[in-house]
Structures are given as structure tokens and as C-alpha cells.
């Protein structure tokens, strides 16, 4: 059983028991999270694809906490012009354990 959800402008394929990193959500650690935007679900009834969403399906998970991803280095350079810029970025995320898919 798996589902494809949309959160934070990204689409994720999730299965029960899996731990996923999603864009930062304002949820306390240990609290349940319900993802209502389910684009596709595969279960014992077969594969159901939404247009654009599958009606009556939601994915429930538990928040495990917030964090920051590894640093991404942005480096710009123009040859022979003595132009160099270095910048770093660390994206915030929320770790979520997928508990069940309610179909």
C-alpha cells in the first residue's frame, strides 16, 4: 500500500512506517499530521488516481521534529573579471513518520 501526497509544493510517494522529510510545518513534536492532498493511492482495491485529488483519502503521520538539511554552497564566478561570490543555504524540514493511509 502506498500513496502520493502533495505538501510544500512537492510530491512524495509514502508508505506506512516510512519516515519522510517535508517542507517545514508548524506542528509540535509528537503531534499527528493529516495530509489531505492525496494525488494517488494504491491499496487492496487497486490503483486510484485523482483528478486532481482522490476523494475521501488522507494520510496520517506523526511529527518527529524539525531540522535543517545539509548546507548547499552557491558559488558564482565570472572569468577574468575578478568576480566571485560564495553563499550557503540550509533548508528547514520537518521529519514525519507515516502511520497509516485512510482510504
C-alpha angles and dihedrals in degrees: 000000000000141000139200113227133184120223132150092006091300133102119228132188107220136183129190112275094024123126114221134181114227132177111286114289126193095240129126119243112269095021122123120252125201120203108204097176100085114165099180137008131190117193141133089300091060135249116331121188120195128225085237098321133022108241120233097012128114136168117225123202142161124244112240096184144277130285146154127256125233117290118271114207118217112199124180124187138169113201119239091004100087090237118143130152126179123191133168132209134190116192120218118234141177119223112222129186110212108228104177146341111232106207 
